[in-house]
Amino acid sequence: MKRFVAARLAAALAFAAAPGGVALAAGPFQEVPLPPPVRSSHTWSNLSLIAGAGLIGASFALSRHADESYDAYLLATEPDRIGDLYDRTITYDRLASGSLLAGEALLAAGVYFRFLTPRHGASASLGLSPRRCALSLAF
């Protein structure tokens, strides 16, 4: 019984496939030309990534100098030397913080401009008129 149902189903599908019961051969697909890829330089974003990583590394070295200066400040006994070491500690600490923040900003900017920026030609526009409101996104 199952063979009979399968045979009838196959015959019905074969005759219903095309008008007049004859299956038509499919033609070739139309070729759609693709635009050539836009080559853009990533020099600035790569430099930003390298500079950001360098500044982050420099912040650790500056922080180590600040710690060493603070340790010397704790051991100092002369008032003039104490003031100089304290000022040096504060300077190195602020330089380390600034270097870390600038490095993080450069690293984030480098990642954004290297990997997350839209391609050239991609756009978004908003059209407002009395009869319509449309948002157009092109990728």
N, C-alpha and C positions, 0 to 999 in steps of 0.2 A: 504494500500500500504506500509506503514511504517513497519507493522508487517511482511509482506512478505520479505522485504529487510533485516530486522534484522534477520529473520530465515535463509535466504540464506547465509548471512554473517557469522552467527554462525556455520552453517554446513560446509562452506568452510574452516573456521578456524580450525574446529575439524578434518577434513580430511587432511588438510595440515600440521597438527602439527607434524606428524611422518611419516616415510616412510611406504608405504602400507596403509596409512589411519588409522593406529592403534596408539594411544598415548602410549608412553613408560613411565613407572614410573621412576622418578628420583632416583638415588642411594644416599646413605648418603654421606655427605661431608667428605673429608679426614681431620682428626684432625691434626692440626699443633701445635707441642709443643712450648710453649713460654718459653724463658729463665727466670729464677727467677730474680726478681728485685734486682738491686745492692743496698745494704744498705750502705750508707755512713754517717759518723758523721758530724754534722754541728756545732760542739763545737766551733771551731775557728771563724766561721762566726758569731755565736751567741754572743761570747765574744767580737768580733769587734763591733757589733751593740750596745751592752751594754756600752762598753767603749766609743764609739763615742757619744752616748746620754749623758753619764756622763760628758764627756769633754765639750760638748755644754752647758750643765747646769752649769758647773763650770765657763765657760766663762762669763755667766751673773752675777754670784757672783763676779768674779774678776772685771768686768766692774763697778759694784756697788761700790766696794772698791775704784776703781780709781776715780769715781765721788765724793765720800766722801772725798778722799784725796785732790782732786782739789778744792772742796769747802773750806776745811780747809786752803789750800794754798792761796786762794783769801782773806781770813780773817786774815791771819798771818801778823805780823808787824816786827818780828825779822828777820834779813837777814839770819842767820844760819837756822832758822826754815823754812823759805821760800824755801831755797835750798833743804833741806831734804824732804819737802812735794812735791816739784816739781819732784824730783828724784823718790819718791815713786809713784807719779801719773803716771809717764812715765813707771815705772816697771810694775805696775798693768795693765796699758793699753796694753803694749806689751804682757804680760802674757795672758790677755783676748783674744787678737787677735790670738796668737799662739794656745791657747786652742780651740778656735772656728774653726780655720783652720784644726787642727789635728782631732778634733771631726767630722768635715764634711768629711774628708778623710777616717776616720775609718768607719763612717756610710755608705759612698758610697761603700767602699770595702766589708763591711759586706753584703749589699744588693746584690752586684755583686756575691760574692762567695756563698751566700745562695740561691739565686733565679735564677741567670742568667748564671751560668757556665754550659757548656755542660756536659752530662753524661759521665761516664767512657766508653771508647770504641768508642766514637764518634770521628771522625777524618776527616781531609781534607788533600788531597795529590795532588800534581801536577806532572804529568809524562811528561817529554819532551824527545823526541828522533827524529831522522831524519825523520821517517815516521809518527809520530803522536804527538799530543799535547792533553793531557787529564787532566781534573780536576775531582777528585773523592771526593765526599762528602758522609760520612756515618753518619747516625743519629741513 
